[in-house]
Amino acid sequence: MLNRSLESISRKIDYKKENIFAVTVFNPLSWERTDPATFTWDVEGRPDNHFRLVDGEGNEIACQLSSRHDGTLPGQDEVLTIDFVAANVPAMGYKTYYLVPSDKAIRYRTDFINPTTPYENKFYKVEFGKGGIKSLYDKELGRQLFDTSKFNGGELFTLESVGTGAGEFTDIQQPTMKDYDKLGNYPTVWQCVESGDVYDVFQIIQPMRDARITLRVILYKGVKRIDVETAIDGFNGENWREFRLAFPVNGENSKVAYEVPMGVVEVGKDEIKGAAGFSTPRQIYSTPCKEVHPREVQDWFCSFDGKNGLTISSDVAVFDWINLTDSTDNRVVLQPILLASRRSCHGEGNYYLQPGNHKYRFSVYSHEGDWRNGFRYGTQSNQPLHAVVVNTRLTESAGTIPETYSFANIDQKSTVISTVKKCDDDNSVIVRCYDMEGKDAEISFSLFKEVKSVSRTNLIEEEPKPLQTKSDKGFKFKLGHHAIETFKIGM
């Protein structure tokens, strides 16, 4: 459905018809962004793949043939997968690039990098060690990001995790050190497995006690971002095991924040006072809420110290920040929890062992300030850009929308448009938004089309109250602190 919708929009764009193939990149978020993008191109029947990628002004864009190009689409055995960095893609809009003929083919580079020496790009200096990243130095911030005295960055470790998967307990059951193991206990060997103009990829593959572990670190050259991919392959389903990744933050007195639905929680600050309390006579939650861990997370979690922050996009539902392997260590170790083999519900429930293969991907961002400067990055990784390849000769002869366009945007950095959809009852458009910082704000909302009417509604799109502050292509409104506002727009 998504692809059909994007292709429908693409056919209405006024392309440069002298270029046969266009790549249109769509941004689903309510702010302009620069991020990696990927497109697939069926080259069956073409004599070669001699082409280059250019933007709307004809400037060449660095691109790279991905290792994922081996015909993964159903019924297509000659499909290329191309990665590049799309710059300044408009909020809730799109940007167009073109594939034009070239005298050389796009291919892998063979001058792979020696991973035993420090790696360096314009953003980071990296050293690889046993089981993970031994050193990650941010050249812009002038700061070492990881404290690797206990764990290397991105290192997988496993603990005993006895418990159940539901809420029949009065406190979250914590893992123990029984049969503790970590990737760095093994003689891991790093290899550079991909290298190109867009990114370089370093990888280790190492059998552990219950599974084979693959760790891939992707370092981008045109955007300040590091992707960490982990695969737990052939997990044997050993009961009472829990797998985590470690991102040991370098810094004293670091704080932790994480995204929840429509907002952010700072650990130790935003929880309700005291404990959750009575549930049933046999179930009384006595742990103070500020001490409860691990916790559920939406798109990202962040550690910060007042000067700089480290934000990590989450590919899992639960994370922790307390180092359970050393009770005397008060430093923050950000830990996405990958899986736990426990009983499925309660003490008499079935075992939920999760044998087989499991894959995860996290994106690491370092930045100035606290989570307010990092939340967009964490969100972007879980809301990727979508790219569509279009044959311009098969589109409308004279497109009705330009090569680059924004359908909707908002003028406040901390305000997020979370929903744009058709109204359930008529053809109006429903827009929902909130402020990540939970503050009052004066908002100017712009749309691509004339606004005929605007009403503020409740969350179920009822009880409309007309707004008198609309303009030709937008409207203004006051967003209350911690509010979730819904608007019904007639166009």
N, C-alpha and C positions, 0 to 999 in steps of 0.2 A: 504494500500500500504506500509506504514511504517513497519507494523508488518511482512508482507510477505518478505520485503527486509532484515529485521533483522534476521528472521528465516532462510533465504537463506544463509546468512553469517554464522549463528550459525552451520549449518549442515556441514560446511567445517572446523570446529575447531577440533584440535587433543585433544579430551577429555581423561581423565582417565576413561577407560571403566569399571573399577570395581565399579564406582559410576554411578548408573542408571540415576539420574536426575542432570542436571547442570543448574545453573542460570547464564546467561551471561548478563553483564551490559554494555550498550553502552553509550558513551559520545559524544554528537554532537559538543562540543566546542573545540577550538583550543588550550586548555591548560589542563594539568593534574588537576584533582579535586577530592575532598572528599565531598560527599553529601549524603543525604538520598535517598534511592532507594526503589521501591515498585514492587513486583511481585505477580501475581495471579496464583494459582495452583489448578487445578481440582482434587479433591481427591475422586471423586465418585467411589465406589467399593472398596476403601481401608478400612481395618478394623479399622484404627486409623490414627492419624496425629503425630505419634511418630517419630520425626526427629529433626535434628539440621543442622545448616548452617555452612559450613567450607570454607576457601579459598583454593587456589591451593596447599598450603603447609600443609593443614590439620588443621590449626588454627581455633578454633571455633569463629564464629562471632555472636554477640548479635543480636537477631531479635525479632520481636514483632507482635502478631496477631492484625490486625487492626479492628476497628469497621466497616470498609467498606467490611467485608468478607461475607455478607449475600446474596450471589448468584446474583450478579448484571450483570453477563454476560448472554447474551441471550441463553436460552436452557440449562443452567447449574445451578443446584440448590445446588451443594456441592463444592463451590469455596472458597478457603481461600485466603485472601489478607494479605501478609506479608511485613512488613517494616524493613529495616536495614540501616546501614550506610556503603556505599561502599567507601573504602579508596583508594586513589591514582589511580583512573581510568585514563588510558593514554589519551592524547589528540587525539581527533577524532579517538578513538579506543574503546577497550572493555577490560573487565576483567572477569574472570570466577570464580564462586563459585559452591559448590556442596551441595546437600541435601543428608544427610547420615542418616542411622537408629539411633535411640536413645531409651533409656529406659523410656523416659517421653515425654509427649505431649507438644507442644507449646500452650499456653493459656494465657488468661488475668490474671494479678495479681489482687488480692483482697485487698492488703494492701494499699488502697488508702490514699492519703495525705490530711491532714487537711489544707484547703486553708485559714483559718483565722490566721495561723501563717506564718512567712516568709518562702518561699521556697528557696532552695539553691541547685545548682549543681556546677560543677567545674568552670563554666564560669560566672554565674550570681547569685545574691541574689535578690529575687523578693518579693514584697508585693502587694497583690491585694486589691483594694479599690472599692468605689462605681462607677460603670460604666467602670472601666478599671484598668490599672496597676498603683498603687499608687507610687511604687518605683521600679526602675530597676538599680541595681548597678553592674557595670562591675568589676569583681574581678581582671582581668588581667590589666586593665587600671587604676584601683583604682579610678573610677569615677561614679558619679550618672548621668545617661543618660537623665532622664526626669525631667523637671521643672513642677511639678503638682499643681502649685498654681491656675491655671485656668482650666486645663483639666487633666484628668488622661491619661496615655498612651493607645492608641488604642480606646479611648472613641468616640462613635458615637454622632454627634449632627446634628440638622436640623435647617434651616433658611428659610425665605421667599426668593424666587428666581423668580422674575418677568422678563420675557424676551422671546426672540426667540432663535432658535437653529442654525441660519445661520449668514451670515455676512452683513445683511442689516442695522446694527447699526454702529455708528462711534466709539464706545468704548465698551468694554466688560461690560455687565450689571452685577453689583455687588449685592450680596444678602443683605437683611436687617434683622434686629433683630425682625421683627414682628413674633409672635408665636414661638420665639426661644425656643428650647427644647434640652436637652441632656440626655444621658443615666444615668449619675450620679445624676439626679434629682429624681431617683426612688430607692426604697430599694432593690437594686440588691443583689443577694445571689450567691456567687461563689461555685462551686462544682468541685471536682476532678473526672472526668468521665472516664479517661483511665490512666493506669500506667503500665510501663514495663521497660525492659532493654534498650530500645532505646529512649523513650520520655515519658513525662507526659503531660496530657491535662487537662486544667482548663477551665470551661465554666460557663457563665451566660445566662439565657433566661429571657427576660423582655419585656412585652407589653409596647409600647409607644402610643402616640396619634394616629398615622396613620398606625402602623405596629407592628409586634412582632420582636424584635431584639435578635439575638443570637451572642454572642462573645466568640470565642474559642482561647485560648493561648496555643501553643504547644512548650514545652521546651525540646530540644534535649540534650542527655547526652554525645554523642560522637562527636558532631560538634557544633561550636559556631554559633548558629542560633536560632531565635525565629520566629515561624510562627503565624500570627494573622489572623484568619478567622472570617468574619462577614457575617451574613445572615439577610437580610431584608425580612421577610416572611409576606405574606398577606397584602402588601402595598395596601391601598384602592384607590390609584390614585388621592389623593388630589392635586389639581392644585397649582402651584407656590411653590412647596416645593423642597428643595435641601438637600441631605444627604452627610455628610462628616465624615471622621475619623480624630482624632487629635493625632499627635505625637509631644508633646511639648518638644523641644530640650532644654537641660540645658546648658546654656553658653551665654556669652555676645559677641556681635559683630560676631555672627556666619554667615558664608557665605553659599550660596546654589548653587548647580550645579545639572544638570539633563541631561539625555541622549536624543539626537536627532538623526535622521538618520545619521549614519556614523560619529558621533562626540559627543561633549559635549558642553553645554553652561553653563558658570558661570554667575549667575544673577548679573547685574550691571557692567559687565566687557566685555562680548562678543557680546552684541547686537549692531546692527547698530546705529549710532548716530542719535539723533533726533527722529521724528515720521515717521510713514509710509507714511503719506501725502495724496495726492489727489488720489481719486478713481473715483468718479463722482462729478458733481457740488453739489449734495446733500449729498455726502458721502466723508468726508475728515477726515482721521485718525489723530487726533491731539495729542494723548497721547504719550509721549516719549517712545520708545520701551523698555527701561530699566525698565519702571514703569508698563508695561503691566502684568496683572495677572488675573486669573490663566493661566497656560500654558500647552501646549500639552507635553506629556512625552512618551518616548519609554519604556525601560525596568526598569529604576530605577531613583530615585532622592536621593540627599545626602546633609546633612548639616555638616559643618566642621569649626573648629576654629583655625587651624594651628597646633594643637597638636593631636586631635582625630577627628574622623568622625562617623556619623551615616548614613548608607546607607539602603534604603528601596526599595525592588523590587516592581514594580507597576503592579497591576492587572486592572488598569483603564487607560483611555486616557488622563486625565487632573488632575493636582495637583496645590495646592497653598501653600504658606508659610507665608502669612500675616494673623494675627489674626483679623478677621473682627468683632469679638465680643467685642473688646476693642481697640479703635483707639489710645490709649496712650501706648499700649504695642508694643515695637519694637522687642521683642524676636521672634525667628523663631518657628513657629508651622507648621510642615510638615503635609499637609492635602490632601490625595487622595480624589477626588470628586467622590462619588459613583453613584449618579444619580440626575437628576433635572427634575421635571415635568413642562414643559413649552409648548409654542406653537412650532410646529415642524419646521417652517421655517421663517415666517414673521408674521406681525400683523394680517393677514387674514388667516393664515394657520390653520391646524387642531391642536388640543391639542395632545401632545405626553406625556401621563400621566404615562405610564409604570407601571400599576398595576400588582400585583402578587408577585412572589418570586424572590429574587436576592441574589447571593452568590459571595463573594470576598475573595481573599487570598493575604496576603502581608507577606514578609519575612524581618525581621529586623536583621541587622548586625552592630556591633560596632567594630571599628578598629582604629589603629594609623593613623596619617596623614590625607590626604584629600581624595577626590573622587578617586584619582589614586590608592589608596589601597583598594577601595571598589567596583569599577565598576564590577569586575569579580563576586563578590558575588551576586550583584544585577542582573547580567545577568543569573547566574546559576539557580536562582529560576524560571525564565521564560523559561529556556531551560533544563528541567529535564532530569535526567538519565533515560534510557529505559532498562528495564530488561525483558529477555525472558527465560522461562523455557523450557529446551530441554531434551528429552529422548535420552541419549547418544547411546543407542543400535540401534537407527534409523538413526544415522548419518553415514557419510562415514567411512569405516573401518579404514582408516588411514588418518586423517585430514591433510590438507595442510597448515594450519596456526596455530600458538601456542595458548595456553590458554589465554594469555594476549598480547595485540598487539596495536600499534598505526599506523594508516594508513597515517596520515599526522601531522606534527607539525612545529612550527615556533619558532625561538630562542629569540624573543623580547617580553618582558612582556606586553608592551602597544600595540602591534600589534595584530589585530584580523583578522582571516580568516572568512569572512562573507558568502562565497558561495563556495561550491564544487559541480559541476554538470556536466552532459554530455553536450558536445557542441551541438548546434542546427543543425549544418551542417554535422558533421562527428562523429567519435568515440573518438575524443580527450576529455580531461578533462579540464573544465574551473574552475579556482580558482580566487577568488576576495578577496582583503584584503585592510585594511586601518589602520592608527595609531590613537588610541583614543586621544593621547596627541597632535596630529597635528604637529608632529616634523619630521625632516629628520631622516632616520634610514637605517642602513645596515642590510639586512635581509638574513638569511639562512633558506631556506625552504626544509624540508625533506619529502620524500614519501616512501611508502612501496615497490615500484616497480621501475624497471629501467626506467629512463627518457630518451627517444630517442630524443625529441626535445622540446624546450620551446620558445614561442613567446609572447611578450607583445602586447596586443590588446587594442582597445577602449572598452567602456562599452557595446557596442552591438556586441562585439566579431569580429570586422572587423579591417582592416589595421594592420595585424600582422607584428611585427618587431622582428626577431630572437634574442634571448639572447645567448651570447657566454660563459656564466658562469655556465653552467650546469655540474653536476657530475653524477655518476652512478645512485644515488637515490635522486636527489634533484637539487637545483640551488640556486644561490645567486643573489640579486638585490638591487638597491637603491630605497627606498621608499621616495618620496618627501613629504614635510610637507603638510598636508591637502589633500593629494592625495588619490584617490580611484583607485587602480591598478588591472588590469585584465590580467590573463595569460592563454594561451592555451598550454596544455601539451600533447605531444604525448607519449604513453606508449606501 
